[in-house]
Amino acid sequence: MLPRWAGRGRALFGRRRTLVGGAALLFALLLGGPVAAAATAEPPIRLLALGDSLTAGYGLERAKAFPAQLERALRGLGLNVTIENAGVSGDTSAGGRARLTWLLGSKRAAQPDAVIVELGINDAFRGIDPEVTYGNLDAILAQLSARGIPVLVAGMRLLPHWRTADGERFEAIFPDLATRHKIPLYPSFLEGVAGVAELNLPDGLHPNADGIAEIVRRITPAAAELVRTAAAKRALTP
C-alpha cells in the first residue's frame, strides 16, 4: 500500500501547469485576444516546501501555514510563484528523504522549479545521531542537485532547554551541508520565534499564525532570491 502522499506526488506540479495553461487559454478566448500568446504564457515558478510540522502548519488553517503565507509575501513582491505544502507533521530527515522521489515525479515537466528544505528538528528531539540526519539531508540535497533544482536549506538552532548532548553537532549539519552543496542557507528557521510565547501555540513548540508571519517576514528575502534563481534557470532551459 502506497503512503498517503504518494499518489499525488507524481502529478502535483504537472496538474497545476495544466490548470494554469487552460485558464490562460480561456481568458484569451473570452477577450478575443491572441490564443497563441496566452497558451504560451509563462506559468508560475513552482516552489516545493519540503518539511515537517513547521512547514505543514500544525494546529493552523492551511491558509495560515508557512507555504501559504510565504506565497502571498512573494507575490506581494511581484513574483509569479506558487508554493506546494509538502510538510508532514512529525516527519524526520529519513521521512523527507523517503518522500522526495515521489514528490519530484519521474518527468521533468512534473518536478518543481525550486525547493525549500526544512527538516531535522524532529531528529534532534528523538535523539537520532546527527550523522544519520546529516546523511539523510545530504542525500536529499544530492538528489535535488542531480535534477538541477535550486534549493534553499533552512537550518535549526536549539533553545537551551531543547539542547541535547549532540546539540552542537546537530546545529553544525546545516552550514556544513550548505557549503558542501554550494547552496544558500537560511541559518535558523525559528529565529525570532522560538521561545517567544505570544508567537507560539500553547505547546510552546509550534508557531501560531503570527509566529509563521514572523518567520515569513525574515525568510522572504532569501526565498525571493531562490525564486529569481529558478526563473533565470528556467529561462535558459530549452
N, C-alpha and C positions, 0 to 999 in steps of 0.2 A: 504494500500500500504506500503510495507516494505521500510525502508531507503535504500539509495543507497549503503551503506556499508554492509547491512545485508546479501545479497546473497553470498558474497564472504567470509564472516566471518567464517562460519562453516567449509569450505573446505580449508581455506587459507594454513594451515600448512600440512594437510594431503596430498594435491596435491603436495606440494613441496617434501615431503618424497617419494612419488611415483615416481616423476621425477628423484630424486637423485638415488633411487634404480635401476630404469630402466637404467640410464646412466652407473651405475657401472656394471650391468649385460652385457650391450652391449660392454663395454670396455673389459671385461674379455673374451667375445666370440671372439672379434677381435684379441686379443693377444694369444688366446688359453690357457689362464690361468684357474685356478680353479673357476668354476662358483659359487660353494657354498660359497667360501670365499668372492667373490665380492658381491654376493647377500646379505650377512650378514654384509657388511662393515658398520661401524658406520656412520649414517647420521650426518650432522652438527647440532650443537646446534641451536635451533630456538628461536631467541630473538624478542620479540614484543616491539616496541616503541610506547607507548600509549600517545598521547599528542595533542597539539593544533597547531597553525601555526608555532611555533618554531620548532616543530618536523616535521610537514608536509613539510616545506621548502617553505614558502610563497615567491613568486617572484623569485624562483630559479628553475633551471633544477633539475629533480628528482635525477640525479646522484650527485648533489652537496648539496642535503638536508642532514640533520643530520644523518638519518639512514644509508644512502649510504656511507657517509664519515666515520662514526664510524665503519661500517662493514669492510671497507678497512683497517682502522687502526688496528683493532683487528686481521684481517687475516695477517697483516704485522708482528704481534707478534707470528704467528704460530698457532693461534686459529681457529678451524674449526667451523665457525659460519655464519649464515645468519640472517639478520635483516629485519623484515617487518615494513614498514612505516604505522602506524595506527594513523597518525596525521591528524587532521581536523581543518582547519583554522577557527578561531572564536569560537572554542569549549570551553566549560566551564567544571567544575568538574561534573556537572549534566549530560552533554552530554557524557563525557567519561564513567561515571557510566552506562548510558543507553546503550552504545555500547558494553560494556565489555563482557556480556554473549554471544553475537553473535560472537565476535572476538575469544573467547576461544573455542567455539564449544561445542557440547554435548558429544563428545567422547574423552577419554584420549589421543588417538593417534593423535587427531587433535589439541590439545592445545599446546601452546608454552612451551619451557623449562624454559624461564625466561622472565621477563617484566621490562622495564624501564617506570616509570610513571612520566610524565611531564605535569602537569595540574594545573590550578589555577590562572594564571596571568590575564586571561580574567574576572574571578570572581571579582578580585580586581578593574579592570578598570570599571566594570559595577556597582560597589558599592554593590555587594552581601555580605550579612552578613557573616563574617568569620566562624561563627558557622555552616552555611549552607555548606560552602566549606569544612570545617572540616568533617562534616557528610558524604558528598559525597565521599571524598577521603578515609575516614575511611571504608566505605562500599566497595570501590574498593579493598583496601588492605586486608580486611577481606575475600573477595571472592577469591582473589589470594592465600591467606594463606590456605583457606579451600581446595583448589585444590593442595596444596603443591608446588606452583610455586615460586621460588626465585624472589625477587623484589629489584630493586634499585629505591628509590624515589628521584626525583630532586626537591630541594627547590627553592624558589624565594625570592629575596631581591629587594625591590623597590627603584629606584632612588628618590632623594628628590622631583623632580618635578612630579613623579608618585605617591608619597605617599598620602594616604587618611587619614582620621581621624582614620580609623581602621588598618592603616599600620602595627603597631607593632603586633596586634593580628593576622593579616594575615601572617606575616613572622614567627610567632611562631607555626603556624599549622604544618609545615613540620618536625622540630625536635621533636615536641610532638608526631606526628604520628609514626615517626621512632622509638622512644623509646617505644611507646605503642605496636607496632607490632614486635619489635626486628628485624628491618631490617636496612640495610645500607642506609645512607643519603648522597647524594651529595648536599652540603649546598646551592649553588647558581648556577642555570643552566646558567645564563648570566654573571657569574663572568668574568671580564676582557674584556667583550664585550659591555655590556650596557653602553651607554653614550659615546662610542668611535666612532666618526663619520666615520672614514675610515673602520670600521668593520660592518657598518650597511647600510641598504638601505636608500634612501633619506627620507623615512618616519620617520627615527630615532627610530623605534620600532623593526624592524625585521633585524636579522643579514644577511649580504650578504655572499657569498661563503667563503670569508676569515674569516668572523666572525664565521661561522659554524666550520671552520677548527680550530679556536682557542678554541671553546667550546669542540670540539672533543679532541684536544691535552690535555686539562685539565681533562676531564672526563674519558679518556681511562683507566687509572689505576683502577678506581672504576668499570668500565664496564667489564674490563678483569677479575677482581675478581668475578664479578657476573657470567660470562660465566664459569669460572672454578668451581664455586659452583654448577652451573646447571649440568655441566659434571659429577662431583663427585656424585651428587644426582641421575642422570640417571644411572650411573654405578651400583648403589646399588638397583635400582628398578627392580624387577623381570619382 
